[in-house]
């Protein structure tokens, strides 16, 4: 995640709890943080996405789009 005020990368760790996910959602909706998205793949390209992920070159999250 990136802070929208200073463009410095910051690690945000959340647990799978309602409270943490609600807080994370609030921060994103209010532009306190912004997810860093490296690449987006279609569902049928998931194999390519996996290879890219395993190469270790991603600078952000890799998204899989379902249409």
N, CA, C, O and CB atoms as a CASP TS submission, in Angstrom:
PFRMAT TS
TARGET T0000
AUTHOR 0000-0000-0000
METHOD Language model
MODEL 1
PARENT N/A
ATOM      1  N   UNK     1       0.834  -1.170   0.000  1.00  0.00           N
ATOM      2  CA  UNK     1       0.000   0.000   0.000  1.00  0.00           C
ATOM      3  C   UNK     1       0.886   1.244   0.000  1.00  0.00           C
ATOM      4  O   UNK     1       2.012   1.216   0.496  1.00  0.00           O
ATOM      5  CB  UNK     1      -0.953  -0.008   1.209  1.00  0.00           C
ATOM      6  N   UNK     2       0.378   2.305  -0.547  1.00  0.00           N
ATOM      7  CA  UNK     2       1.119   3.559  -0.586  1.00  0.00           C
ATOM      8  C   UNK     2       0.286   4.645   0.076  1.00  0.00           C
ATOM      9  O   UNK     2      -0.910   4.773  -0.184  1.00  0.00           O
ATOM     10  CB  UNK     2       1.482   3.950  -2.044  1.00  0.00           C
ATOM     11  N   UNK     3       0.923   5.414   0.921  1.00  0.00           N
ATOM     12  CA  UNK     3       0.242   6.549   1.530  1.00  0.00           C
ATOM     13  C   UNK     3      -0.020   7.570   0.445  1.00  0.00           C
ATOM     14  O   UNK     3       0.887   7.891  -0.323  1.00  0.00           O
ATOM     15  CB  UNK     3       1.077   7.164   2.696  1.00  0.00           C
ATOM     16  N   UNK     4      -1.232   8.091   0.359  1.00  0.00           N
ATOM     17  CA  UNK     4      -1.567   9.031  -0.713  1.00  0.00           C
ATOM     18  C   UNK     4      -0.995  10.419  -0.462  1.00  0.00           C
ATOM     19  O   UNK     4      -1.035  11.266  -1.355  1.00  0.00           O
ATOM     20  CB  UNK     4      -3.073   9.122  -0.874  1.00  0.00           C
ATOM     21  N   UNK     5      -0.465  10.674   0.729  1.00  0.00           N
ATOM     22  CA  UNK     5       0.038  12.009   1.027  1.00  0.00           C
ATOM     23  C   UNK     5       1.516  12.183   0.715  1.00  0.00           C
ATOM     24  O   UNK     5       1.947  13.292   0.399  1.00  0.00           O
ATOM     25  CB  UNK     5      -0.201  12.325   2.464  1.00  0.00           C
ATOM     26  N   UNK     6       2.296  11.120   0.795  1.00  0.00           N
ATOM     27  CA  UNK     6       3.737  11.291   0.591  1.00  0.00           C
ATOM     28  C   UNK     6       4.362  10.341  -0.418  1.00  0.00           C
ATOM     29  O   UNK     6       5.570  10.403  -0.648  1.00  0.00           O
ATOM     30  CB  UNK     6       4.432  11.129   1.879  1.00  0.00           C
ATOM     31  N   UNK     7       3.571   9.464  -1.025  1.00  0.00           N
ATOM     32  CA  UNK     7       4.021   8.519  -2.044  1.00  0.00           C
ATOM     33  C   UNK     7       5.160   7.620  -1.588  1.00  0.00           C
ATOM     34  O   UNK     7       5.928   7.139  -2.421  1.00  0.00           O
ATOM     35  CB  UNK     7       4.446   9.262  -3.260  1.00  0.00           C
ATOM     36  N   UNK     8       5.285   7.386  -0.308  1.00  0.00           N
ATOM     37  CA  UNK     8       6.249   6.429   0.205  1.00  0.00           C
ATOM     38  C   UNK     8       5.530   5.107   0.404  1.00  0.00           C
ATOM     39  O   UNK     8       4.399   5.066   0.890  1.00  0.00           O
ATOM     40  CB  UNK     8       6.901   6.927   1.532  1.00  0.00           C
ATOM     41  N   UNK     9       6.189   4.044   0.029  1.00  0.00           N
ATOM     42  CA  UNK     9       5.595   2.724   0.216  1.00  0.00           C
ATOM     43  C   UNK     9       5.612   2.360   1.689  1.00  0.00           C
ATOM     44  O   UNK     9       6.608   2.563   2.383  1.00  0.00           O
ATOM     45  CB  UNK     9       6.341   1.659  -0.614  1.00  0.00           C
ATOM     46  N   UNK    10       4.510   1.826   2.150  1.00  0.00           N
ATOM     47  CA  UNK    10       4.391   1.381   3.535  1.00  0.00           C
ATOM     48  C   UNK    10       3.720   0.022   3.531  1.00  0.00           C
ATOM     49  O   UNK    10       2.783  -0.224   2.772  1.00  0.00           O
ATOM     50  CB  UNK    10       3.590   2.405   4.404  1.00  0.00           C
ATOM     51  N   UNK    11       4.202  -0.834   4.371  1.00  0.00           N
ATOM     52  CA  UNK    11       3.616  -2.158   4.506  1.00  0.00           C
ATOM     53  C   UNK    11       2.446  -2.093   5.467  1.00  0.00           C
ATOM     54  O   UNK    11       2.564  -1.553   6.567  1.00  0.00           O
ATOM     55  CB  UNK    11       4.663  -3.182   4.988  1.00  0.00           C
ATOM     56  N   UNK    12       1.327  -2.638   5.053  1.00  0.00           N
ATOM     57  CA  UNK    12       0.149  -2.710   5.915  1.00  0.00           C
ATOM     58  C   UNK    12      -0.172  -4.186   6.088  1.00  0.00           C
ATOM     59  O   UNK    12      -0.450  -4.888   5.116  1.00  0.00           O
ATOM     60  CB  UNK    12      -1.080  -1.910   5.310  1.00  0.00           C
ATOM     61  N   UNK    13      -0.132  -4.651   7.326  1.00  0.00           N
ATOM     62  CA  UNK    13      -0.433  -6.047   7.610  1.00  0.00           C
ATOM     63  C   UNK    13      -1.793  -6.110   8.298  1.00  0.00           C
ATOM     64  O   UNK    13      -2.028  -5.438   9.302  1.00  0.00           O
ATOM     65  CB  UNK    13       0.681  -6.701   8.496  1.00  0.00           C
ATOM     66  N   UNK    14      -2.675  -6.919   7.747  1.00  0.00           N
ATOM     67  CA  UNK    14      -3.987  -7.099   8.359  1.00  0.00           C
ATOM     68  C   UNK    14      -4.228  -8.587   8.569  1.00  0.00           C
ATOM     69  O   UNK    14      -3.670  -9.434   7.872  1.00  0.00           O
ATOM     70  CB  UNK    14      -5.111  -6.471   7.479  1.00  0.00           C
ATOM     71  N   UNK    15      -5.050  -8.870   9.521  1.00  0.00           N
ATOM     72  CA  UNK    15      -5.459 -10.243   9.785  1.00  0.00           C
ATOM     73  C   UNK    15      -6.874 -10.410   9.250  1.00  0.00           C
ATOM     74  O   UNK    15      -7.575  -9.425   9.014  1.00  0.00           O
ATOM     75  CB  UNK    15      -5.380 -10.588  11.316  1.00  0.00           C
ATOM     76  N   UNK    16      -7.285 -11.631   9.065  1.00  0.00           N
ATOM     77  CA  UNK    16      -8.622 -11.875   8.557  1.00  0.00           C
ATOM     78  C   UNK    16      -9.643 -11.720   9.679  1.00  0.00           C
ATOM     79  O   UNK    16     -10.284 -12.679  10.109  1.00  0.00           O
ATOM     80  CB  UNK    16      -8.716 -13.272   7.928  1.00  0.00           C
ATOM     81  N   UNK    17      -9.765 -10.492  10.127  1.00  0.00           N
ATOM     82  CA  UNK    17     -10.768 -10.196  11.147  1.00  0.00           C
ATOM     83  C   UNK    17     -11.667  -9.095  10.601  1.00  0.00           C
ATOM     84  O   UNK    17     -11.238  -8.281   9.783  1.00  0.00           O
ATOM     85  CB  UNK    17     -10.103  -9.770  12.511  1.00  0.00           C
ATOM     86  N   UNK    18     -12.887  -9.076  11.048  1.00  0.00           N
ATOM     87  CA  UNK    18     -13.834  -8.049  10.594  1.00  0.00           C
ATOM     88  C   UNK    18     -13.289  -6.654  10.880  1.00  0.00           C
ATOM     89  O   UNK    18     -13.411  -5.752  10.052  1.00  0.00           O
ATOM     90  CB  UNK    18     -15.206  -8.234  11.277  1.00  0.00           C
ATOM     91  N   UNK    19     -12.699  -6.486  12.034  1.00  0.00           N
ATOM     92  CA  UNK    19     -12.195  -5.166  12.440  1.00  0.00           C
ATOM     93  C   UNK    19     -11.062  -4.694  11.526  1.00  0.00           C
ATOM     94  O   UNK    19     -11.081  -3.558  11.053  1.00  0.00           O
ATOM     95  CB  UNK    19     -11.707  -5.209  13.898  1.00  0.00           C
ATOM     96  N   UNK    20     -10.069  -5.567  11.273  1.00  0.00           N
ATOM     97  CA  UNK    20      -8.949  -5.179  10.414  1.00  0.00           C
ATOM     98  C   UNK    20      -9.400  -4.902   8.991  1.00  0.00           C
ATOM     99  O   UNK    20      -8.957  -3.930   8.380  1.00  0.00           O
ATOM    100  CB  UNK    20      -7.886  -6.264  10.413  1.00  0.00           C
ATOM    101  N   UNK    21     -10.279  -5.747   8.453  1.00  0.00           N
ATOM    102  CA  UNK    21     -10.738  -5.555   7.081  1.00  0.00           C
ATOM    103  C   UNK    21     -11.597  -4.304   6.952  1.00  0.00           C
ATOM    104  O   UNK    21     -11.546  -3.625   5.927  1.00  0.00           O
ATOM    105  CB  UNK    21     -11.520  -6.774   6.609  1.00  0.00           C
ATOM    106  N   UNK    22     -12.380  -3.992   7.970  1.00  0.00           N
ATOM    107  CA  UNK    22     -13.181  -2.760   7.953  1.00  0.00           C
ATOM    108  C   UNK    22     -12.276  -1.534   7.987  1.00  0.00           C
ATOM    109  O   UNK    22     -12.524  -0.553   7.286  1.00  0.00           O
ATOM    110  CB  UNK    22     -14.163  -2.731   9.147  1.00  0.00           C
ATOM    111  N   UNK    23     -11.229  -1.593   8.802  1.00  0.00           N
ATOM    112  CA  UNK    23     -10.274  -0.480   8.879  1.00  0.00           C
ATOM    113  C   UNK    23      -9.561  -0.295   7.554  1.00  0.00           C
ATOM    114  O   UNK    23      -9.427   0.832   7.076  1.00  0.00           O
ATOM    115  CB  UNK    23      -9.251  -0.717   9.998  1.00  0.00           C
ATOM    116  N   UNK    24      -9.104  -1.378   6.956  1.00  0.00           N
ATOM    117  CA  UNK    24      -8.427  -1.316   5.666  1.00  0.00           C
ATOM    118  C   UNK    24      -9.354  -0.744   4.599  1.00  0.00           C
ATOM    119  O   UNK    24      -8.942   0.104   3.808  1.00  0.00           O
ATOM    120  CB  UNK    24      -7.931  -2.708   5.250  1.00  0.00           C
ATOM    121  N   UNK    25     -10.587  -1.199   4.574  1.00  0.00           N
ATOM    122  CA  UNK    25     -11.570  -0.687   3.617  1.00  0.00           C
ATOM    123  C   UNK    25     -11.792   0.806   3.810  1.00  0.00           C
ATOM    124  O   UNK    25     -11.866   1.554   2.835  1.00  0.00           O
ATOM    125  CB  UNK    25     -12.897  -1.439   3.758  1.00  0.00           C
ATOM    126  N   UNK    26     -11.899   1.242   5.054  1.00  0.00           N
ATOM    127  CA  UNK    26     -12.087   2.668   5.358  1.00  0.00           C
ATOM    128  C   UNK    26     -10.901   3.490   4.837  1.00  0.00           C
ATOM    129  O   UNK    26     -11.094   4.538   4.221  1.00  0.00           O
ATOM    130  CB  UNK    26     -12.256   2.880   6.887  1.00  0.00           C
ATOM    131  N   UNK    27      -9.686   3.016   5.085  1.00  0.00           N
ATOM    132  CA  UNK    27      -8.494   3.743   4.633  1.00  0.00           C
ATOM    133  C   UNK    27      -8.470   3.871   3.114  1.00  0.00           C
ATOM    134  O   UNK    27      -8.143   4.932   2.583  1.00  0.00           O
ATOM    135  CB  UNK    27      -7.219   3.039   5.118  1.00  0.00           C
ATOM    136  N   UNK    28      -8.814   2.799   2.421  1.00  0.00           N
ATOM    137  CA  UNK    28      -8.803   2.828   0.953  1.00  0.00           C
ATOM    138  C   UNK    28      -9.899   3.765   0.442  1.00  0.00           C
ATOM    139  O   UNK    28      -9.644   4.594  -0.432  1.00  0.00           O
ATOM    140  CB  UNK    28      -8.997   1.397   0.371  1.00  0.00           C
ATOM    141  N   UNK    29     -11.110   3.641   0.976  1.00  0.00           N
ATOM    142  CA  UNK    29     -12.217   4.490   0.534  1.00  0.00           C
ATOM    143  C   UNK    29     -11.943   5.967   0.777  1.00  0.00           C
ATOM    144  O   UNK    29     -12.389   6.813   0.003  1.00  0.00           O
ATOM    145  CB  UNK    29     -13.494   4.087   1.241  1.00  0.00           C
ATOM    146  N   UNK    30     -11.219   6.286   1.835  1.00  0.00           N
ATOM    147  CA  UNK    30     -10.921   7.673   2.184  1.00  0.00           C
ATOM    148  C   UNK    30      -9.543   8.113   1.700  1.00  0.00           C
ATOM    149  O   UNK    30      -9.024   9.149   2.117  1.00  0.00           O
ATOM    150  CB  UNK    30     -11.017   7.858   3.682  1.00  0.00           C
ATOM    151  N   UNK    31      -8.962   7.310   0.817  1.00  0.00           N
ATOM    152  CA  UNK    31      -7.694   7.624   0.153  1.00  0.00           C
ATOM    153  C   UNK    31      -6.557   7.913   1.126  1.00  0.00           C
ATOM    154  O   UNK    31      -5.683   8.735   0.852  1.00  0.00           O
ATOM    155  CB  UNK    31      -7.879   8.805  -0.757  1.00  0.00           C
ATOM    156  N   UNK    32      -6.582   7.226   2.265  1.00  0.00           N
ATOM    157  CA  UNK    32      -5.475   7.311   3.220  1.00  0.00           C
ATOM    158  C   UNK    32      -4.324   6.427   2.749  1.00  0.00           C
ATOM    159  O   UNK    32      -3.152   6.722   2.985  1.00  0.00           O
ATOM    160  CB  UNK    32      -5.938   6.892   4.644  1.00  0.00           C
ATOM    161  N   UNK    33      -4.685   5.346   2.083  1.00  0.00           N
ATOM    162  CA  UNK    33      -3.712   4.457   1.457  1.00  0.00           C
ATOM    163  C   UNK    33      -4.245   4.071   0.088  1.00  0.00           C
ATOM    164  O   UNK    33      -5.445   4.161  -0.174  1.00  0.00           O
ATOM    165  CB  UNK    33      -3.439   3.191   2.338  1.00  0.00           C
ATOM    166  N   UNK    34      -3.352   3.645  -0.768  1.00  0.00           N
ATOM    167  CA  UNK    34      -3.747   3.253  -2.118  1.00  0.00           C
ATOM    168  C   UNK    34      -3.011   1.971  -2.475  1.00  0.00           C
ATOM    169  O   UNK    34      -1.783   1.933  -2.402  1.00  0.00           O
ATOM    170  CB  UNK    34      -3.442   4.384  -3.154  1.00  0.00           C
ATOM    171  N   UNK    35      -3.722   0.928  -2.856  1.00  0.00           N
ATOM    172  CA  UNK    35      -3.048  -0.312  -3.238  1.00  0.00           C
ATOM    173  C   UNK    35      -2.152  -0.089  -4.458  1.00  0.00           C
ATOM    174  O   UNK    35      -2.510   0.645  -5.380  1.00  0.00           O
ATOM    175  CB  UNK    35      -4.081  -1.416  -3.530  1.00  0.00           C
ATOM    176  N   UNK    36      -1.004  -0.722  -4.450  1.00  0.00           N
ATOM    177  CA  UNK    36      -0.098  -0.668  -5.594  1.00  0.00           C
ATOM    178  C   UNK    36      -0.395  -1.888  -6.460  1.00  0.00           C
ATOM    179  O   UNK    36      -0.186  -3.024  -6.034  1.00  0.00           O
ATOM    180  CB  UNK    36       1.418  -0.632  -5.141  1.00  0.00           C
ATOM    181  N   UNK    37      -0.881  -1.650  -7.671  1.00  0.00           N
ATOM    182  CA  UNK    37      -1.237  -2.737  -8.588  1.00  0.00           C
ATOM    183  C   UNK    37      -0.173  -2.796  -9.675  1.00  0.00           C
ATOM    184  O   UNK    37       0.017  -1.840 -10.427  1.00  0.00           O
ATOM    185  CB  UNK    37      -2.672  -2.527  -9.207  1.00  0.00           C
ATOM    186  N   UNK    38       0.514  -3.921  -9.750  1.00  0.00           N
ATOM    187  CA  UNK    38       1.581  -4.103 -10.726  1.00  0.00           C
ATOM    188  C   UNK    38       1.013  -4.474 -12.090  1.00  0.00           C
ATOM    189  O   UNK    38       1.302  -3.819 -13.091  1.00  0.00           O
ATOM    190  CB  UNK    38       2.560  -5.177 -10.253  1.00  0.00           C
ATOM    191  N   UNK    39       0.210  -5.522 -12.123  1.00  0.00           N
ATOM    192  CA  UNK    39      -0.373  -5.993 -13.386  1.00  0.00           C
ATOM    193  C   UNK    39      -1.750  -6.578 -13.148  1.00  0.00           C
ATOM    194  O   UNK    39      -2.088  -6.998 -12.042  1.00  0.00           O
ATOM    195  CB  UNK    39       0.535  -7.040 -14.053  1.00  0.00           C
ATOM    196  N   UNK    40      -2.536  -6.593 -14.212  1.00  0.00           N
ATOM    197  CA  UNK    40      -3.862  -7.194 -14.183  1.00  0.00           C
ATOM    198  C   UNK    40      -3.944  -8.236 -15.295  1.00  0.00           C
ATOM    199  O   UNK    40      -3.547  -7.979 -16.431  1.00  0.00           O
ATOM    200  CB  UNK    40      -4.976  -6.112 -14.343  1.00  0.00           C
ATOM    201  N   UNK    41      -4.459  -9.402 -14.958  1.00  0.00           N
ATOM    202  CA  UNK    41      -4.633 -10.483 -15.925  1.00  0.00           C
ATOM    203  C   UNK    41      -6.085 -10.910 -15.948  1.00  0.00           C
ATOM    204  O   UNK    41      -6.785 -10.798 -14.941  1.00  0.00           O
ATOM    205  CB  UNK    41      -3.720 -11.682 -15.590  1.00  0.00           C
ATOM    206  N   UNK    42      -6.542 -11.398 -17.085  1.00  0.00           N
ATOM    207  CA  UNK    42      -7.863 -12.015 -17.180  1.00  0.00           C
ATOM    208  C   UNK    42      -7.790 -13.414 -16.565  1.00  0.00           C
ATOM    209  O   UNK    42      -6.708 -13.995 -16.474  1.00  0.00           O
ATOM    210  CB  UNK    42      -8.354 -12.078 -18.669  1.00  0.00           C
ATOM    211  N   UNK    43      -8.924 -13.952 -16.148  1.00  0.00           N
ATOM    212  CA  UNK    43      -8.953 -15.267 -15.529  1.00  0.00           C
ATOM    213  C   UNK    43      -8.299 -16.331 -16.416  1.00  0.00           C
ATOM    214  O   UNK    43      -7.586 -17.204 -15.920  1.00  0.00           O
ATOM    215  CB  UNK    43     -10.388 -15.661 -15.217  1.00  0.00           C
ATOM    216  N   UNK    44      -8.541 -16.256 -17.710  1.00  0.00           N
ATOM    217  CA  UNK    44      -7.951 -17.256 -18.605  1.00  0.00           C
ATOM    218  C   UNK    44      -6.434 -17.100 -18.748  1.00  0.00           C
ATOM    219  O   UNK    44      -5.787 -17.957 -19.350  1.00  0.00           O
ATOM    220  CB  UNK    44      -8.600 -17.166 -19.973  1.00  0.00           C
ATOM    221  N   UNK    45      -5.855 -16.024 -18.206  1.00  0.00           N
ATOM    222  CA  UNK    45      -4.412 -15.801 -18.245  1.00  0.00           C
ATOM    223  C   UNK    45      -3.752 -16.083 -16.887  1.00  0.00           C
ATOM    224  O   UNK    45      -2.626 -15.655 -16.632  1.00  0.00           O
ATOM    225  CB  UNK    45      -4.119 -14.365 -18.678  1.00  0.00           C
ATOM    226  N   UNK    46      -4.466 -16.803 -16.030  1.00  0.00           N
ATOM    227  CA  UNK    46      -3.963 -17.026 -14.674  1.00  0.00           C
ATOM    228  C   UNK    46      -2.621 -17.762 -14.666  1.00  0.00           C
ATOM    229  O   UNK    46      -1.810 -17.561 -13.762  1.00  0.00           O
ATOM    230  CB  UNK    46      -4.984 -17.812 -13.866  1.00  0.00           C
ATOM    231  N   UNK    47      -2.386 -18.604 -15.655  1.00  0.00           N
ATOM    232  CA  UNK    47      -1.091 -19.296 -15.753  1.00  0.00           C
ATOM    233  C   UNK    47       0.051 -18.316 -15.946  1.00  0.00           C
ATOM    234  O   UNK    47       1.100 -18.446 -15.316  1.00  0.00           O
ATOM    235  CB  UNK    47      -1.106 -20.298 -16.904  1.00  0.00           C
ATOM    236  N   UNK    48      -0.153 -17.336 -16.816  1.00  0.00           N
ATOM    237  CA  UNK    48       0.854 -16.295 -17.045  1.00  0.00           C
ATOM    238  C   UNK    48       1.071 -15.465 -15.783  1.00  0.00           C
ATOM    239  O   UNK    48       2.196 -15.087 -15.459  1.00  0.00           O
ATOM    240  CB  UNK    48       0.432 -15.383 -18.214  1.00  0.00           C
ATOM    241  N   UNK    49      -0.018 -15.192 -15.081  1.00  0.00           N
ATOM    242  CA  UNK    49       0.079 -14.425 -13.836  1.00  0.00           C
ATOM    243  C   UNK    49       0.902 -15.184 -12.800  1.00  0.00           C
ATOM    244  O   UNK    49       1.713 -14.590 -12.090  1.00  0.00           O
ATOM    245  CB  UNK    49      -1.323 -14.116 -13.279  1.00  0.00           C
ATOM    246  N   UNK    50       0.693 -16.486 -12.714  1.00  0.00           N
ATOM    247  CA  UNK    50       1.445 -17.308 -11.770  1.00  0.00           C
ATOM    248  C   UNK    50       2.928 -17.296 -12.105  1.00  0.00           C
ATOM    249  O   UNK    50       3.767 -17.182 -11.212  1.00  0.00           O
ATOM    250  CB  UNK    50       0.916 -18.744 -11.768  1.00  0.00           C
ATOM    251  N   UNK    51       3.252 -17.412 -13.378  1.00  0.00           N
ATOM    252  CA  UNK    51       4.661 -17.378 -13.799  1.00  0.00           C
ATOM    253  C   UNK    51       5.279 -16.035 -13.443  1.00  0.00           C
ATOM    254  O   UNK    51       6.390 -15.984 -12.914  1.00  0.00           O
ATOM    255  CB  UNK    51       4.791 -17.639 -15.322  1.00  0.00           C
ATOM    256  N   UNK    52       4.576 -14.957 -13.725  1.00  0.00           N
ATOM    257  CA  UNK    52       5.071 -13.619 -13.402  1.00  0.00           C
ATOM    258  C   UNK    52       5.303 -13.473 -11.897  1.00  0.00           C
ATOM    259  O   UNK    52       6.315 -12.920 -11.467  1.00  0.00           O
ATOM    260  CB  UNK    52       4.082 -12.547 -13.893  1.00  0.00           C
ATOM    261  N   UNK    53       4.362 -13.970 -11.110  1.00  0.00           N
ATOM    262  CA  UNK    53       4.490 -13.906  -9.654  1.00  0.00           C
ATOM    263  C   UNK    53       5.714 -14.675  -9.174  1.00  0.00           C
ATOM    264  O   UNK    53       6.457 -14.194  -8.319  1.00  0.00           O
ATOM    265  CB  UNK    53       3.230 -14.458  -8.984  1.00  0.00           C
ATOM    266  N   UNK    54       5.923 -15.858  -9.719  1.00  0.00           N
ATOM    267  CA  UNK    54       7.050 -16.698  -9.308  1.00  0.00           C
ATOM    268  C   UNK    54       8.399 -16.126  -9.722  1.00  0.00           C
ATOM    269  O   UNK    54       9.419 -16.451  -9.115  1.00  0.00           O
ATOM    270  CB  UNK    54       6.896 -18.080  -9.887  1.00  0.00           C
ATOM    271  N   UNK    55       8.418 -15.285 -10.739  1.00  0.00           N
ATOM    272  CA  UNK    55       9.676 -14.652 -11.167  1.00  0.00           C
ATOM    273  C   UNK    55      10.185 -13.649 -10.137  1.00  0.00           C
ATOM    274  O   UNK    55      11.368 -13.309 -10.130  1.00  0.00           O
ATOM    275  CB  UNK    55       9.485 -13.954 -12.516  1.00  0.00           C
ATOM    276  N   UNK    56       9.297 -13.176  -9.269  1.00  0.00           N
ATOM    277  CA  UNK    56       9.698 -12.260  -8.208  1.00  0.00           C
ATOM    278  C   UNK    56       9.945 -10.833  -8.650  1.00  0.00           C
ATOM    279  O   UNK    56      10.612 -10.081  -7.939  1.00  0.00           O
ATOM    280  CB  UNK    56      10.910 -12.768  -7.569  1.00  0.00           C
ATOM    281  N   UNK    57       9.429 -10.438  -9.800  1.00  0.00           N
ATOM    282  CA  UNK    57       9.666  -9.097 -10.332  1.00  0.00           C
ATOM    283  C   UNK    57       8.537  -8.116 -10.018  1.00  0.00           C
ATOM    284  O   UNK    57       8.677  -6.919 -10.270  1.00  0.00           O
ATOM    285  CB  UNK    57       9.861  -9.173 -11.820  1.00  0.00           C
ATOM    286  N   UNK    58       7.435  -8.599  -9.478  1.00  0.00           N
ATOM    287  CA  UNK    58       6.273  -7.739  -9.227  1.00  0.00           C
ATOM    288  C   UNK    58       6.614  -6.659  -8.205  1.00  0.00           C
ATOM    289  O   UNK    58       7.261  -6.930  -7.194  1.00  0.00           O
ATOM    290  CB  UNK    58       5.075  -8.577  -8.736  1.00  0.00           C
ATOM    291  N   UNK    59       6.181  -5.459  -8.473  1.00  0.00           N
ATOM    292  CA  UNK    59       6.392  -4.318  -7.576  1.00  0.00           C
ATOM    293  C   UNK    59       5.124  -3.959  -6.810  1.00  0.00           C
ATOM    294  O   UNK    59       5.095  -2.978  -6.067  1.00  0.00           O
ATOM    295  CB  UNK    59       6.875  -3.105  -8.368  1.00  0.00           C
ATOM    296  N   UNK    60       4.089  -4.751  -6.994  1.00  0.00           N
ATOM    297  CA  UNK    60       2.812  -4.519  -6.324  1.00  0.00           C
ATOM    298  C   UNK    60       1.957  -5.761  -6.463  1.00  0.00           C
ATOM    299  O   UNK    60       2.468  -6.844  -6.746  1.00  0.00           O
ATOM    300  CB  UNK    60       2.082  -3.278  -6.909  1.00  0.00           C
ATOM    301  N   UNK    61       0.685  -5.610  -6.268  1.00  0.00           N
ATOM    302  CA  UNK    61      -0.233  -6.742  -6.348  1.00  0.00           C
ATOM    303  C   UNK    61      -0.518  -7.121  -7.801  1.00  0.00           C
ATOM    304  O   UNK    61      -0.514  -6.277  -8.698  1.00  0.00           O
ATOM    305  CB  UNK    61      -1.540  -6.417  -5.623  1.00  0.00           C
ATOM    306  N   UNK    62      -0.760  -8.392  -7.999  1.00  0.00           N
ATOM    307  CA  UNK    62      -1.154  -8.922  -9.304  1.00  0.00           C
ATOM    308  C   UNK    62      -2.623  -9.277  -9.202  1.00  0.00           C
ATOM    309  O   UNK    62      -3.014 -10.097  -8.370  1.00  0.00           O
ATOM    310  CB  UNK    62      -0.282 -10.173  -9.730  1.00  0.00           C
ATOM    311  N   UNK    63      -3.448  -8.656 -10.055  1.00  0.00           N
ATOM    312  CA  UNK    63      -4.893  -8.864 -10.005  1.00  0.00           C
ATOM    313  C   UNK    63      -5.349  -9.807 -11.090  1.00  0.00           C
ATOM    314  O   UNK    63      -4.824  -9.805 -12.203  1.00  0.00           O
ATOM    315  CB  UNK    63      -5.627  -7.546 -10.129  1.00  0.00           C
ATOM    316  N   UNK    64      -6.335 -10.616 -10.748  1.00  0.00           N
ATOM    317  CA  UNK    64      -6.983 -11.497 -11.715  1.00  0.00           C
ATOM    318  C   UNK    64      -8.406 -10.984 -11.890  1.00  0.00           C
ATOM    319  O   UNK    64      -9.166 -10.895 -10.926  1.00  0.00           O
ATOM    320  CB  UNK    64      -6.961 -13.009 -11.245  1.00  0.00           C
ATOM    321  N   UNK    65      -8.761 -10.646 -13.134  1.00  0.00           N
ATOM    322  CA  UNK    65     -10.072 -10.103 -13.437  1.00  0.00           C
ATOM    323  C   UNK    65     -10.990 -11.196 -13.954  1.00  0.00           C
ATOM    324  O   UNK    65     -10.631 -11.946 -14.862  1.00  0.00           O
ATOM    325  CB  UNK    65      -9.963  -8.971 -14.457  1.00  0.00           C
ATOM    326  N   UNK    66     -12.172 -11.282 -13.373  1.00  0.00           N
ATOM    327  CA  UNK    66     -13.174 -12.251 -13.801  1.00  0.00           C
ATOM    328  C   UNK    66     -14.260 -11.478 -14.533  1.00  0.00           C
ATOM    329  O   UNK    66     -14.868 -10.571 -13.965  1.00  0.00           O
ATOM    330  CB  UNK    66     -13.762 -13.064 -12.585  1.00  0.00           C
ATOM    331  N   UNK    67     -14.508 -11.833 -15.796  1.00  0.00           N
ATOM    332  CA  UNK    67     -15.539 -11.152 -16.581  1.00  0.00           C
ATOM    333  C   UNK    67     -16.608 -12.119 -16.990  1.00  0.00           C
ATOM    334  O   UNK    67     -17.566 -11.734 -17.659  1.00  0.00           O
ATOM    335  CB  UNK    67     -14.943 -10.486 -17.811  1.00  0.00           C
TER
END
